[in-house]
Amino acid sequence: MAPASFLPLSNTVCVTDASGSLGTSLVLRLLRRGYTVHAAVQGHGEFRELKEGIASKYIGDKRLKIFKSDPFDYQSIVDALRCCSGLFYCFEPPPDHPTYDEHMTQVEVRAAHNVLEACAQVDTIDKVVFTSSITAVVWRDDRNSLPSDLDEKHWSEVNFCRKFKLWHALSKTVAEKSAWAMAMDRGISMVTVNAGLIVGPDLSITNPYLKGAAEMYEDGVLVAVDLEFLVDAHICVYEDISTYGRYLCFNMAIHRPENAMELAKLLAPSAPPQPQCFQEGGKTIRQKITNDKLNQLMVHFDGGAARENYCFAS
């Protein structure tokens, strides 16, 4: 039986920040599904990037409204949210602080706080889909001695992340926890999508998610998600009335040497290939993280995505 649809007061939703690859992809898919979309971007450069990322048939479409919205300017967020029944929130580092470092946690937490506070003040908002990361799940001292696989109930340990300078994991963990505290305090209906390494046009070896990738691989928790599947997951958890809490989102597990080699090719296409004997000499790592909660939800979901062939051999 297909899950019941979520029935918002209107079919108008907001996507912020809409200038990144995930935000732009969400805008496009939501428009194709018939939504009116308020696409919020941080500045003029991001506006140009958004226009370039959207098919020409949607430029001038009355269902697409683009807002300049600074996550540190509360009023600009409220303006973008007006008349919307839902928000898809995807944090993008601001132009003046593009790198994940020890200061990014404060930036990301402040942005999340402002956005959730704005949602609480806009009475048409029924649901928030908050994009987080699996790096907010996997980093902890006892990760190799847990009696069960990692899932939605697990959190990365803040002190562990700070000790080993895992700034992406630290920022995502603290920002998500802050968002949950705000949502509960303000009575906001919120779900989070904790994404694996996003495999899409922006993927590169400099991605901050990859700090500690070797350890994640050895621990059996190095996972990735192709961009189109991630977009499907966001829309599915928004439209389904039964959704709650966190959802770990990945459709690729890197736990065999050949998986690692395929990921390496995506990260550095110009690098020389490893010898075949190197690829065959390693061991298979048992996967120790599960996304069963999301998989069960998405069994009947048809997002209409045209998938890129990113999936690794199993």
C-alpha positions as CSV (number, residue, x, y, z in Angstrom):
1,M,0.0,0.0,0.0
2,A,1.4,3.4,-0.9
3,P,2.0,5.8,2.0
4,A,-0.5,8.6,2.6
5,S,0.4,11.9,1.0
6,F,1.2,14.9,3.2
7,L,-1.4,17.5,2.5
8,P,-0.1,21.0,3.1
9,L,-2.3,24.1,3.2
10,S,-0.8,25.2,-0.1
11,N,1.6,23.8,-2.7
12,T,4.0,26.6,-2.2
13,V,7.4,25.7,-0.7
14,C,10.7,27.5,0.0
15,V,14.2,26.1,-0.8
16,T,17.1,27.8,0.9
17,D,19.9,27.9,0.0
18,A,18.8,27.3,-3.6
19,S,22.1,28.1,-5.3
20,G,24.0,24.9,-4.4
21,S,23.7,21.7,-6.4
22,L,21.2,20.2,-4.0
23,G,19.2,23.3,-3.7
24,T,19.0,23.9,-7.5
25,S,18.1,20.2,-8.1
26,L,15.3,20.5,-5.5
27,V,13.9,23.6,-7.1
28,L,13.8,21.9,-10.5
29,R,12.2,18.7,-9.2
30,L,9.6,20.6,-7.2
31,L,8.6,22.7,-10.2
32,R,8.2,19.5,-12.2
33,R,6.0,18.1,-9.5
34,G,3.7,21.1,-9.7
35,Y,4.8,23.1,-6.7
36,T,5.3,26.9,-6.6
37,V,8.8,27.5,-5.3
38,H,10.4,30.3,-3.5
39,A,14.1,29.9,-4.3
40,A,16.2,31.8,-1.7
41,V,19.8,32.6,-2.5
42,Q,22.5,34.5,-0.7
43,G,23.5,37.1,-3.3
44,H,23.8,38.2,-6.9
45,G,26.5,35.7,-7.8
46,E,24.3,32.9,-6.4
47,F,21.3,34.3,-8.4
48,R,23.3,33.9,-11.6
49,E,24.3,30.4,-10.7
50,L,20.7,29.5,-9.9
51,K,19.5,30.9,-13.3
52,E,22.2,28.9,-15.1
53,G,21.2,25.7,-13.2
54,I,17.5,26.0,-14.1
55,A,16.1,24.8,-17.4
56,S,15.2,27.8,-19.6
57,K,11.5,26.8,-19.6
58,Y,11.2,27.7,-15.9
59,I,12.8,31.2,-16.2
60,G,9.8,33.5,-16.3
61,D,7.5,30.8,-14.9
62,K,5.2,32.4,-12.4
63,R,5.6,29.4,-10.1
64,L,9.3,30.2,-9.6
65,K,10.1,33.2,-7.4
66,I,13.7,34.0,-6.5
67,F,14.5,35.8,-3.3
68,K,17.8,37.2,-2.0
69,S,17.9,35.8,1.5
70,D,20.8,36.1,3.8
71,P,20.7,33.3,6.5
72,F,22.1,35.9,8.9
73,D,19.3,38.4,8.1
74,Y,16.2,37.2,9.9
75,Q,13.8,39.5,8.0
76,S,15.0,38.3,4.6
77,I,14.3,34.8,5.6
78,V,10.8,35.7,6.7
79,D,10.2,37.4,3.4
80,A,11.2,34.3,1.5
81,L,9.0,32.0,3.7
82,R,5.8,34.0,3.4
83,C,2.8,32.0,2.0
84,C,4.9,28.8,2.0
85,S,3.6,25.6,3.6
86,G,7.0,23.9,3.7
87,L,10.8,24.6,3.8
88,F,13.7,22.6,2.4
89,Y,16.8,23.9,4.2
90,C,20.2,23.2,2.7
91,F,23.0,25.1,4.3
92,E,25.6,26.5,2.0
93,P,28.8,28.2,3.4
94,P,28.6,32.0,2.9
95,P,30.9,33.6,0.3
96,D,33.0,35.2,2.9
97,H,33.6,31.9,4.8
98,P,33.7,29.1,2.3
99,T,35.9,26.7,4.2
100,Y,35.0,24.3,7.0
101,D,37.3,25.2,9.9
102,E,37.0,25.6,13.6
103,H,34.8,28.7,13.2
104,M,32.3,27.2,10.8
105,T,30.3,25.6,13.7
106,Q,29.2,29.1,14.9
107,V,28.3,30.1,11.4
108,E,26.2,27.1,10.7
109,V,24.5,27.1,14.1
110,R,23.6,30.7,13.8
111,A,22.1,30.2,10.3
112,A,20.1,27.2,11.4
113,H,18.8,29.1,14.5
114,N,17.7,32.1,12.3
115,V,15.9,29.9,9.8
116,L,14.0,27.9,12.4
117,E,13.1,31.0,14.3
118,A,11.7,32.5,11.1
119,C,9.7,29.3,10.5
120,A,8.2,29.7,13.9
121,Q,7.0,33.2,13.1
122,V,5.5,32.3,9.7
123,D,2.2,30.7,10.5
124,T,1.7,29.0,7.1
125,I,4.8,26.7,7.6
126,D,3.6,23.2,8.3
127,K,6.8,21.2,7.8
128,V,10.6,21.7,7.6
129,V,13.0,19.3,5.9
130,F,16.4,20.0,7.3
131,T,19.5,18.7,5.4
132,S,22.2,17.3,7.7
133,S,25.0,14.8,7.1
134,I,26.0,11.3,8.1
135,T,29.1,12.9,9.5
136,A,26.8,13.9,12.3
137,V,26.3,10.2,13.1
138,V,29.5,8.2,12.6
139,W,32.3,9.9,14.7
140,R,32.5,8.6,18.2
141,D,35.0,6.9,20.5
142,D,33.1,3.7,20.9
143,R,32.1,3.3,17.2
144,N,34.0,0.0,16.9
145,S,32.4,-1.6,20.0
146,L,28.8,-0.8,19.5
147,P,26.4,-3.8,19.7
148,S,24.5,-2.7,16.6
149,D,25.0,-0.9,13.3
150,L,24.8,2.8,13.3
151,D,21.4,4.3,12.6
152,E,19.3,7.4,13.2
153,K,19.6,7.2,17.0
154,H,23.4,7.6,16.9
155,W,25.2,11.0,17.0
156,S,28.8,12.0,16.5
157,E,30.5,13.1,19.7
158,V,31.3,16.8,19.8
159,N,34.5,16.4,21.8
160,F,35.7,13.6,19.6
161,C,35.2,15.8,16.4
162,R,36.9,18.8,18.0
163,K,39.8,16.7,19.2
164,F,40.5,15.3,15.7
165,K,39.6,18.5,13.9
166,L,36.7,16.9,12.1
167,W,35.2,20.4,11.4
168,H,32.5,19.2,8.9
169,A,31.2,16.6,11.3
170,L,31.4,19.1,14.2
171,S,29.4,21.7,12.4
172,K,26.8,19.3,11.1
173,T,26.4,17.7,14.5
174,V,26.0,20.9,16.5
175,A,23.8,22.6,13.9
176,E,21.5,19.7,13.7
177,K,21.2,19.4,17.5
178,S,20.5,23.1,17.7
179,A,17.8,22.8,15.0
180,W,16.1,20.0,16.9
181,A,16.2,22.0,20.1
182,M,14.7,25.0,18.3
183,A,12.1,22.9,16.6
184,M,10.9,21.3,19.8
185,D,10.9,24.6,21.7
186,R,8.9,26.4,18.9
187,G,6.6,23.5,18.1
188,I,7.9,23.1,14.5
189,S,7.3,19.9,12.6
190,M,10.7,18.9,11.3
191,V,12.5,16.0,9.8
192,T,16.2,15.7,8.9
193,V,17.8,14.0,6.0
194,N,21.3,12.9,6.9
195,A,23.1,12.6,3.6
196,G,26.2,10.6,2.8
197,L,28.9,12.0,0.6
198,I,26.9,13.6,-2.2
199,V,27.9,12.3,-5.7
200,G,27.1,14.9,-8.3
201,P,28.6,17.5,-10.5
202,D,30.3,19.3,-7.6
203,L,32.1,16.3,-6.1
204,S,35.8,16.8,-5.7
205,I,38.6,15.5,-3.5
206,T,38.5,18.8,-1.5
207,N,35.0,18.0,-0.2
208,P,35.1,18.5,3.6
209,Y,33.0,15.3,4.2
210,L,36.1,13.3,3.2
211,K,38.2,14.3,6.2
212,G,38.7,10.9,7.9
213,A,37.5,8.9,4.8
214,A,40.1,6.2,5.4
215,E,38.9,5.6,8.9
216,M,35.3,5.6,7.8
217,Y,36.1,3.0,5.2
218,E,37.9,0.8,7.7
219,D,34.9,1.2,10.1
220,G,32.4,0.2,7.4
221,V,30.6,3.5,7.5
222,L,31.9,5.3,4.3
223,V,28.7,5.8,2.3
224,A,27.6,8.1,-0.5
225,V,24.4,9.1,-2.2
226,D,23.8,10.2,-5.8
227,L,22.2,13.7,-6.0
228,E,19.0,12.6,-7.7
229,F,18.3,10.0,-5.0
230,L,18.9,12.6,-2.4
231,V,16.4,14.9,-4.0
232,D,13.9,12.1,-4.1
233,A,14.5,11.4,-0.4
234,H,13.8,15.1,0.5
235,I,10.6,15.2,-1.4
236,C,9.4,11.8,-0.1
237,V,9.9,12.8,3.6
238,Y,8.1,16.1,3.0
239,E,5.1,14.6,1.2
240,D,4.6,11.6,3.5
241,I,2.6,12.4,6.6
242,S,4.1,9.6,8.6
243,T,7.7,10.9,8.6
244,Y,9.4,11.8,11.9
245,G,12.9,12.3,13.2
246,R,16.1,11.6,11.3
247,Y,16.6,9.6,8.0
248,L,20.0,8.4,7.0
249,C,20.3,8.8,3.2
250,F,22.7,6.8,1.1
251,N,22.5,4.4,-1.8
252,M,26.2,3.5,-2.2
253,A,28.3,1.7,0.4
254,I,32.1,1.9,-0.1
255,H,33.2,-1.3,1.6
256,R,35.2,-3.2,-1.0
257,P,38.5,-2.3,-2.7
258,E,36.9,-1.9,-6.1
259,N,34.3,0.4,-4.5
260,A,37.1,2.6,-3.1
261,M,38.8,2.6,-6.5
262,E,35.6,3.7,-8.3
263,L,35.2,6.5,-5.7
264,A,38.8,7.6,-6.2
265,K,38.2,7.8,-10.0
266,L,35.3,10.2,-9.3
267,L,37.3,12.3,-7.0
268,A,40.4,12.5,-9.1
269,P,39.6,11.5,-12.7
270,S,43.0,12.4,-14.0
271,A,44.9,10.3,-11.5
272,P,46.7,7.2,-12.9
273,P,44.7,4.0,-12.2
274,Q,45.9,1.6,-9.5
275,P,47.3,-1.8,-10.6
276,Q,44.7,-4.6,-10.8
277,C,46.6,-6.6,-8.2
278,F,46.2,-3.7,-5.7
279,Q,42.4,-3.6,-6.3
280,E,42.1,-7.4,-5.8
281,G,44.4,-7.6,-2.7
282,G,42.2,-5.9,-0.1
283,K,39.5,-7.3,2.0
284,T,35.8,-6.6,2.1
285,I,34.7,-4.5,5.1
286,R,31.4,-5.3,6.7
287,Q,28.9,-2.4,6.4
288,K,28.1,-1.1,9.8
289,I,25.5,1.6,9.1
290,T,21.9,1.1,8.0
291,N,19.4,3.2,6.1
292,D,16.5,0.8,6.6
293,K,14.2,3.6,7.9
294,L,14.4,5.6,4.7
295,N,14.4,2.6,2.4
296,Q,11.1,1.4,3.9
297,L,9.6,4.8,3.4
298,M,10.6,5.1,-0.2
299,V,9.5,1.7,-1.4
300,H,6.4,3.2,-3.2
301,F,7.8,6.6,-3.9
302,D,8.1,7.7,-7.5
303,G,10.1,10.9,-7.8
304,G,10.5,10.7,-11.5
305,A,14.3,11.1,-11.3
306,A,16.5,10.3,-14.2
307,R,19.4,8.6,-12.3
308,E,23.0,9.1,-13.2
309,N,24.9,5.8,-13.2
310,Y,27.0,6.4,-10.1
311,C,26.2,3.2,-8.2
312,F,29.2,1.1,-7.3
313,A,29.4,-2.6,-7.8
314,S,28.1,-4.6,-4.9
